[in-house]
Amino acid sequence: MNVPAPGLPARVRIHEVGARDGLQNEKTAVPTEVKAEFVHRLAAAGLTTIEATSFVHPKWVPQLADAEQLFPLLGDVEADLPVLVPNERGLDRALALGATRIAVFGSATETFASRNLNRTVAESLAMFEPVVARAKEGGAHVRGYLSMCFGDPWEGPVPVHQVVSVAKALLDLGCDELSLGDTIGVATPGHVQELLSALNEAGVTTDRIGVHFHDTYGQALSNTLAALQHGVSTVDASAGGLGGCPYAKSATGNLATEDLVWMLDGLGIETGVDLAALTATSVWMAEQLGRPSPSRTVRALSHKE
């Protein structure tokens, strides 16, 4: 039943991360052809931004070692296809294949920066500077991911001012948008509102902010709604609830795209996504992975008579 609520965006752009953030956490590599079919099905379901892969060294994320083989198979996909790059070498590989949307992945905490990037926060920003500059010079759109925005498994709660400082630094490098990551899923709605307000007070406008919630404690939809109430209209989600984070063991799955679409449809918020087609895609992908989807909406809709 469609019952709009006041003060929410009329439309939300879903930044689909299942093909990259979701599949990078699989214990075994998914065949390239299956990945390509997954992206095609996601686009056919109406998703307009689908993160395709990551141009990282195979040693670090072996599940995405086929980026060079996969990306050319997606030339006919009618959607934006961002790719993650960790450094200039990754950028070179992505640009050589015609990528026009680039993402870099930073950390709000020193411990995670060390474990994920083998650098301090300052060193990682210095590494991103030429990546962002060169991508922008080539006309690419650049997204800056910021992980551990609410809590860190080693450092505990992350001070809001610390997150704001690194967020502003990423935007000052030239990133077009910022994705705030609740990597271990500990955020609650009041914390989300406080961080968004602090970013606004520091001069970061809401239209440049996306949110990326994990459902470790069942708070992903509640936190998303808090962000929507603040005016955020870009939300990251993963088809079927795939994914987590290979460098933070307490990080469980991403917000399931189907669960998000169910809520947004009920609120009368446009997404352009066909929920039935998306659910069928996640059921198909779950079959490829040999296990059921963790998405509650997928399970509910796929078990209807």
TORKOL-4160 file (C-alpha; in steps of 0.2 Angstrom, whole numbers, padded with zeros to 4 digits, m for minus):
305
<pt num="1" X="0000" Y="0000" Z="0000"/>
<pt num="2" X="0007" Y="0017" Z="m0005"/>
<pt num="3" X="0007" Y="0029" Z="0009"/>
<pt num="4" X="0018" Y="0044" Z="0007"/>
<pt num="5" X="0026" Y="0052" Z="0022"/>
<pt num="6" X="0030" Y="0071" Z="0022"/>
<pt num="7" X="0048" Y="0078" Z="0020"/>
<pt num="8" X="0055" Y="0064" Z="0010"/>
<pt num="9" X="0063" Y="0065" Z="m0007"/>
<pt num="10" X="0052" Y="0062" Z="m0022"/>
<pt num="11" X="0065" Y="0051" Z="m0030"/>
<pt num="12" X="0080" Y="0040" Z="m0024"/>
<pt num="13" X="0094" Y="0035" Z="m0035"/>
<pt num="14" X="0100" Y="0017" Z="m0029"/>
<pt num="15" X="0118" Y="0014" Z="m0031"/>
<pt num="16" X="0118" Y="m0004" Z="m0034"/>
<pt num="17" X="0134" Y="m0012" Z="m0026"/>
<pt num="18" X="0130" Y="m0031" Z="m0027"/>
<pt num="19" X="0141" Y="m0035" Z="m0042"/>
<pt num="20" X="0156" Y="m0027" Z="m0034"/>
<pt num="21" X="0154" Y="m0025" Z="m0015"/>
<pt num="22" X="0143" Y="m0041" Z="m0014"/>
<pt num="23" X="0153" Y="m0053" Z="m0025"/>
<pt num="24" X="0170" Y="m0048" Z="m0018"/>
<pt num="25" X="0166" Y="m0056" Z="m0001"/>
<pt num="26" X="0162" Y="m0073" Z="m0009"/>
<pt num="27" X="0173" Y="m0087" Z="m0003"/>
<pt num="28" X="0175" Y="m0093" Z="m0021"/>
<pt num="29" X="0176" Y="m0083" Z="m0037"/>
<pt num="30" X="0160" Y="m0082" Z="m0048"/>
<pt num="31" X="0163" Y="m0085" Z="m0066"/>
<pt num="32" X="0165" Y="m0070" Z="m0077"/>
<pt num="33" X="0150" Y="m0074" Z="m0088"/>
<pt num="34" X="0139" Y="m0075" Z="m0072"/>
<pt num="35" X="0144" Y="m0058" Z="m0066"/>
<pt num="36" X="0141" Y="m0051" Z="m0083"/>
<pt num="37" X="0123" Y="m0059" Z="m0084"/>
<pt num="38" X="0120" Y="m0052" Z="m0066"/>
<pt num="39" X="0124" Y="m0034" Z="m0071"/>
<pt num="40" X="0113" Y="m0036" Z="m0087"/>
<pt num="41" X="0099" Y="m0042" Z="m0076"/>
<pt num="42" X="0101" Y="m0028" Z="m0064"/>
<pt num="43" X="0100" Y="m0015" Z="m0078"/>
<pt num="44" X="0085" Y="m0024" Z="m0085"/>
<pt num="45" X="0076" Y="m0022" Z="m0068"/>
<pt num="46" X="0078" Y="m0003" Z="m0069"/>
<pt num="47" X="0094" Y="0000" Z="m0059"/>
<pt num="48" X="0103" Y="0015" Z="m0067"/>
<pt num="49" X="0119" Y="0015" Z="m0057"/>
<pt num="50" X="0128" Y="m0002" Z="m0055"/>
<pt num="51" X="0145" Y="m0004" Z="m0048"/>
<pt num="52" X="0153" Y="m0016" Z="m0060"/>
<pt num="53" X="0170" Y="m0022" Z="m0053"/>
<pt num="54" X="0186" Y="m0016" Z="m0044"/>
<pt num="55" X="0203" Y="m0014" Z="m0053"/>
<pt num="56" X="0213" Y="m0019" Z="m0038"/>
<pt num="57" X="0228" Y="m0031" Z="m0037"/>
<pt num="58" X="0221" Y="m0049" Z="m0038"/>
<pt num="59" X="0231" Y="m0053" Z="m0023"/>
<pt num="60" X="0220" Y="m0043" Z="m0012"/>
<pt num="61" X="0203" Y="m0046" Z="m0020"/>
<pt num="62" X="0205" Y="m0062" Z="m0030"/>
<pt num="63" X="0186" Y="m0063" Z="m0033"/>
<pt num="64" X="0187" Y="m0048" Z="m0044"/>
<pt num="65" X="0203" Y="m0053" Z="m0053"/>
<pt num="66" X="0193" Y="m0054" Z="m0070"/>
<pt num="67" X="0190" Y="m0035" Z="m0071"/>
<pt num="68" X="0198" Y="m0034" Z="m0088"/>
<pt num="69" X="0188" Y="m0048" Z="m0095"/>
<pt num="70" X="0172" Y="m0043" Z="m0087"/>
<pt num="71" X="0171" Y="m0024" Z="m0091"/>
<pt num="72" X="0171" Y="m0026" Z="m0110"/>
<pt num="73" X="0156" Y="m0038" Z="m0109"/>
<pt num="74" X="0146" Y="m0024" Z="m0101"/>
<pt num="75" X="0147" Y="m0012" Z="m0116"/>
<pt num="76" X="0128" Y="m0014" Z="m0120"/>
<pt num="77" X="0122" Y="m0011" Z="m0102"/>
<pt num="78" X="0111" Y="0004" Z="m0101"/>
<pt num="79" X="0117" Y="0010" Z="m0084"/>
<pt num="80" X="0131" Y="0020" Z="m0077"/>
<pt num="81" X="0145" Y="0007" Z="m0072"/>
<pt num="82" X="0156" Y="0014" Z="m0059"/>
<pt num="83" X="0172" Y="0004" Z="m0055"/>
<pt num="84" X="0183" Y="0005" Z="m0039"/>
<pt num="85" X="0201" Y="0009" Z="m0041"/>
<pt num="86" X="0214" Y="0009" Z="m0027"/>
<pt num="87" X="0228" Y="0019" Z="m0035"/>
<pt num="88" X="0235" Y="0026" Z="m0051"/>
<pt num="89" X="0238" Y="0008" Z="m0058"/>
<pt num="90" X="0220" Y="0003" Z="m0055"/>
<pt num="91" X="0215" Y="0020" Z="m0064"/>
<pt num="92" X="0226" Y="0016" Z="m0079"/>
<pt num="93" X="0218" Y="m0001" Z="m0081"/>
<pt num="94" X="0200" Y="0006" Z="m0079"/>
<pt num="95" X="0203" Y="0021" Z="m0091"/>
<pt num="96" X="0210" Y="0009" Z="m0104"/>
<pt num="97" X="0194" Y="0000" Z="m0105"/>
<pt num="98" X="0183" Y="0016" Z="m0106"/>
<pt num="99" X="0177" Y="0018" Z="m0088"/>
<pt num="100" X="0169" Y="0035" Z="m0085"/>
<pt num="101" X="0164" Y="0033" Z="m0067"/>
<pt num="102" X="0178" Y="0030" Z="m0054"/>
<pt num="103" X="0177" Y="0027" Z="m0036"/>
<pt num="104" X="0191" Y="0028" Z="m0022"/>
<pt num="105" X="0189" Y="0020" Z="m0005"/>
<pt num="106" X="0195" Y="0029" Z="0010"/>
<pt num="107" X="0194" Y="0026" Z="0029"/>
<pt num="108" X="0189" Y="0038" Z="0043"/>
<pt num="109" X="0200" Y="0028" Z="0055"/>
<pt num="110" X="0218" Y="0024" Z="0056"/>
<pt num="111" X="0217" Y="0006" Z="0060"/>
<pt num="112" X="0206" Y="0002" Z="0046"/>
<pt num="113" X="0216" Y="0012" Z="0034"/>
<pt num="114" X="0231" Y="0002" Z="0039"/>
<pt num="115" X="0223" Y="m0014" Z="0037"/>
<pt num="116" X="0214" Y="m0011" Z="0021"/>
<pt num="117" X="0226" Y="0001" Z="0012"/>
<pt num="118" X="0242" Y="m0002" Z="0022"/>
<pt num="119" X="0243" Y="0017" Z="0024"/>
<pt num="120" X="0239" Y="0030" Z="0037"/>
<pt num="121" X="0223" Y="0041" Z="0033"/>
<pt num="122" X="0234" Y="0055" Z="0027"/>
<pt num="123" X="0245" Y="0043" Z="0016"/>
<pt num="124" X="0229" Y="0036" Z="0008"/>
<pt num="125" X="0223" Y="0053" Z="0004"/>
<pt num="126" X="0239" Y="0058" Z="m0004"/>
<pt num="127" X="0238" Y="0042" Z="m0014"/>
<pt num="128" X="0221" Y="0046" Z="m0020"/>
<pt num="129" X="0225" Y="0064" Z="m0025"/>
<pt num="130" X="0233" Y="0060" Z="m0042"/>
<pt num="131" X="0220" Y="0047" Z="m0045"/>
<pt num="132" X="0206" Y="0059" Z="m0043"/>
<pt num="133" X="0215" Y="0073" Z="m0052"/>
<pt num="134" X="0218" Y="0062" Z="m0067"/>
<pt num="135" X="0201" Y="0055" Z="m0068"/>
<pt num="136" X="0193" Y="0072" Z="m0067"/>
<pt num="137" X="0205" Y="0078" Z="m0081"/>
<pt num="138" X="0198" Y="0064" Z="m0092"/>
<pt num="139" X="0180" Y="0069" Z="m0089"/>
<pt num="140" X="0176" Y="0055" Z="m0077"/>
<pt num="141" X="0164" Y="0056" Z="m0062"/>
<pt num="142" X="0172" Y="0052" Z="m0046"/>
<pt num="143" X="0164" Y="0045" Z="m0030"/>
<pt num="144" X="0173" Y="0044" Z="m0013"/>
<pt num="145" X="0169" Y="0030" Z="m0002"/>
<pt num="146" X="0172" Y="0034" Z="0017"/>
<pt num="147" X="0172" Y="0018" Z="0027"/>
<pt num="148" X="0170" Y="0017" Z="0046"/>
<pt num="149" X="0160" Y="0032" Z="0048"/>
<pt num="150" X="0150" Y="0027" Z="0063"/>
<pt num="151" X="0161" Y="0013" Z="0072"/>
<pt num="152" X="0177" Y="0003" Z="0070"/>
<pt num="153" X="0179" Y="m0014" Z="0076"/>
<pt num="154" X="0197" Y="m0010" Z="0083"/>
<pt num="155" X="0194" Y="0009" Z="0088"/>
<pt num="156" X="0176" Y="0008" Z="0094"/>
<pt num="157" X="0164" Y="0023" Z="0091"/>
<pt num="158" X="0171" Y="0035" Z="0078"/>
<pt num="159" X="0170" Y="0054" Z="0083"/>
<pt num="160" X="0159" Y="0064" Z="0071"/>
<pt num="161" X="0172" Y="0078" Z="0069"/>
<pt num="162" X="0184" Y="0065" Z="0064"/>
<pt num="163" X="0173" Y="0058" Z="0050"/>
<pt num="164" X="0169" Y="0076" Z="0044"/>
<pt num="165" X="0187" Y="0080" Z="0043"/>
<pt num="166" X="0191" Y="0065" Z="0032"/>
<pt num="167" X="0175" Y="0068" Z="0022"/>
<pt num="168" X="0180" Y="0086" Z="0018"/>
<pt num="169" X="0197" Y="0080" Z="0013"/>
<pt num="170" X="0190" Y="0068" Z="0000"/>
<pt num="171" X="0179" Y="0081" Z="m0007"/>
<pt num="172" X="0193" Y="0094" Z="m0007"/>
<pt num="173" X="0203" Y="0082" Z="m0018"/>
<pt num="174" X="0189" Y="0084" Z="m0031"/>
<pt num="175" X="0177" Y="0070" Z="m0028"/>
<pt num="176" X="0160" Y="0073" Z="m0035"/>
<pt num="177" X="0150" Y="0063" Z="m0022"/>
<pt num="178" X="0153" Y="0055" Z="m0005"/>
<pt num="179" X="0147" Y="0038" Z="0001"/>
<pt num="180" X="0146" Y="0037" Z="0020"/>
<pt num="181" X="0149" Y="0019" Z="0025"/>
<pt num="182" X="0143" Y="0011" Z="0041"/>
<pt num="183" X="0155" Y="m0004" Z="0038"/>
<pt num="184" X="0151" Y="m0014" Z="0053"/>
<pt num="185" X="0133" Y="m0009" Z="0054"/>
<pt num="186" X="0133" Y="m0001" Z="0071"/>
<pt num="187" X="0124" Y="0016" Z="0067"/>
<pt num="188" X="0107" Y="0021" Z="0074"/>
<pt num="189" X="0096" Y="0035" Z="0067"/>
<pt num="190" X="0101" Y="0048" Z="0079"/>
<pt num="191" X="0119" Y="0046" Z="0075"/>
<pt num="192" X="0115" Y="0046" Z="0056"/>
<pt num="193" X="0106" Y="0063" Z="0058"/>
<pt num="194" X="0120" Y="0070" Z="0069"/>
<pt num="195" X="0134" Y="0066" Z="0056"/>
<pt num="196" X="0124" Y="0073" Z="0042"/>
<pt num="197" X="0120" Y="0089" Z="0051"/>
<pt num="198" X="0139" Y="0091" Z="0055"/>
<pt num="199" X="0143" Y="0088" Z="0037"/>
<pt num="200" X="0131" Y="0102" Z="0032"/>
<pt num="201" X="0138" Y="0114" Z="0045"/>
<pt num="202" X="0155" Y="0110" Z="0038"/>
<pt num="203" X="0149" Y="0116" Z="0021"/>
<pt num="204" X="0146" Y="0099" Z="0013"/>
<pt num="205" X="0129" Y="0100" Z="0005"/>
<pt num="206" X="0117" Y="0085" Z="0006"/>
<pt num="207" X="0115" Y="0083" Z="m0013"/>
<pt num="208" X="0134" Y="0077" Z="m0013"/>
<pt num="209" X="0131" Y="0063" Z="0000"/>
<pt num="210" X="0125" Y="0045" Z="m0002"/>
<pt num="211" X="0123" Y="0033" Z="0012"/>
<pt num="212" X="0130" Y="0015" Z="0013"/>
<pt num="213" X="0122" Y="0005" Z="0027"/>
<pt num="214" X="0126" Y="m0013" Z="0033"/>
<pt num="215" X="0112" Y="m0023" Z="0042"/>
<pt num="216" X="0123" Y="m0031" Z="0056"/>
<pt num="217" X="0111" Y="m0026" Z="0070"/>
<pt num="218" X="0095" Y="m0024" Z="0059"/>
<pt num="219" X="0097" Y="m0005" Z="0058"/>
<pt num="220" X="0100" Y="m0002" Z="0039"/>
<pt num="221" X="0082" Y="0003" Z="0034"/>
<pt num="222" X="0080" Y="0013" Z="0050"/>
<pt num="223" X="0096" Y="0022" Z="0046"/>
<pt num="224" X="0091" Y="0025" Z="0028"/>
<pt num="225" X="0075" Y="0032" Z="0033"/>
<pt num="226" X="0084" Y="0044" Z="0044"/>
<pt num="227" X="0095" Y="0049" Z="0030"/>
<pt num="228" X="0080" Y="0052" Z="0018"/>
<pt num="229" X="0072" Y="0063" Z="0032"/>
<pt num="230" X="0088" Y="0073" Z="0031"/>
<pt num="231" X="0086" Y="0075" Z="0012"/>
<pt num="232" X="0098" Y="0062" Z="0006"/>
<pt num="233" X="0093" Y="0054" Z="m0011"/>
<pt num="234" X="0107" Y="0042" Z="m0015"/>
<pt num="235" X="0107" Y="0026" Z="m0006"/>
<pt num="236" X="0119" Y="0011" Z="m0009"/>
<pt num="237" X="0111" Y="m0006" Z="m0008"/>
<pt num="238" X="0116" Y="m0024" Z="m0014"/>
<pt num="239" X="0104" Y="m0035" Z="m0023"/>
<pt num="240" X="0099" Y="m0050" Z="m0012"/>
<pt num="241" X="0109" Y="m0042" Z="0002"/>
<pt num="242" X="0125" Y="m0049" Z="m0004"/>
<pt num="243" X="0142" Y="m0044" Z="0003"/>
<pt num="244" X="0151" Y="m0037" Z="0018"/>
<pt num="245" X="0169" Y="m0032" Z="0020"/>
<pt num="246" X="0183" Y="m0044" Z="0019"/>
<pt num="247" X="0194" Y="m0033" Z="0030"/>
<pt num="248" X="0182" Y="m0031" Z="0044"/>
<pt num="249" X="0176" Y="m0048" Z="0050"/>
<pt num="250" X="0161" Y="m0040" Z="0060"/>
<pt num="251" X="0154" Y="m0033" Z="0044"/>
<pt num="252" X="0139" Y="m0043" Z="0038"/>
<pt num="253" X="0129" Y="m0040" Z="0023"/>
<pt num="254" X="0124" Y="m0024" Z="0014"/>
<pt num="255" X="0107" Y="m0017" Z="0014"/>
<pt num="256" X="0097" Y="m0028" Z="0002"/>
<pt num="257" X="0091" Y="m0018" Z="m0013"/>
<pt num="258" X="0074" Y="m0027" Z="m0013"/>
<pt num="259" X="0071" Y="m0022" Z="0005"/>
<pt num="260" X="0075" Y="m0004" Z="0001"/>
<pt num="261" X="0064" Y="m0004" Z="m0014"/>
<pt num="262" X="0049" Y="m0012" Z="m0004"/>
<pt num="263" X="0051" Y="0003" Z="0008"/>
<pt num="264" X="0053" Y="0016" Z="m0005"/>
<pt num="265" X="0038" Y="0010" Z="m0015"/>
<pt num="266" X="0027" Y="0010" Z="0001"/>
<pt num="267" X="0032" Y="0028" Z="0004"/>
<pt num="268" X="0028" Y="0033" Z="m0014"/>
<pt num="269" X="0046" Y="0037" Z="m0018"/>
<pt num="270" X="0051" Y="0034" Z="m0036"/>
<pt num="271" X="0066" Y="0023" Z="m0040"/>
<pt num="272" X="0062" Y="0016" Z="m0057"/>
<pt num="273" X="0066" Y="m0001" Z="m0051"/>
<pt num="274" X="0054" Y="m0016" Z="m0055"/>
<pt num="275" X="0054" Y="m0025" Z="m0039"/>
<pt num="276" X="0048" Y="m0042" Z="m0046"/>
<pt num="277" X="0062" Y="m0042" Z="m0059"/>
<pt num="278" X="0074" Y="m0037" Z="m0046"/>
<pt num="279" X="0068" Y="m0051" Z="m0035"/>
<pt num="280" X="0069" Y="m0064" Z="m0049"/>
<pt num="281" X="0087" Y="m0058" Z="m0052"/>
<pt num="282" X="0092" Y="m0061" Z="m0034"/>
<pt num="283" X="0084" Y="m0078" Z="m0034"/>
<pt num="284" X="0094" Y="m0082" Z="m0050"/>
<pt num="285" X="0110" Y="m0076" Z="m0042"/>
<pt num="286" X="0107" Y="m0086" Z="m0026"/>
<pt num="287" X="0105" Y="m0101" Z="m0036"/>
<pt num="288" X="0122" Y="m0098" Z="m0044"/>
<pt num="289" X="0130" Y="m0096" Z="m0027"/>
<pt num="290" X="0121" Y="m0111" Z="m0020"/>
<pt num="291" X="0112" Y="m0103" Z="m0006"/>
<pt num="292" X="0097" Y="m0093" Z="m0002"/>
<pt num="293" X="0096" Y="m0074" Z="m0002"/>
<pt num="294" X="0097" Y="m0066" Z="0015"/>
<pt num="295" X="0085" Y="m0053" Z="0009"/>
<pt num="296" X="0068" Y="m0053" Z="0018"/>
<pt num="297" X="0059" Y="m0046" Z="0004"/>
<pt num="298" X="0067" Y="m0059" Z="m0008"/>
<pt num="299" X="0062" Y="m0073" Z="0003"/>
<pt num="300" X="0044" Y="m0066" Z="0005"/>
<pt num="301" X="0041" Y="m0063" Z="m0013"/>
<pt num="302" X="0049" Y="m0079" Z="m0020"/>
<pt num="303" X="0039" Y="m0090" Z="m0008"/>
<pt num="304" X="0022" Y="m0083" Z="m0013"/>
<pt num="305" X="0011" Y="m0095" Z="m0022"/>
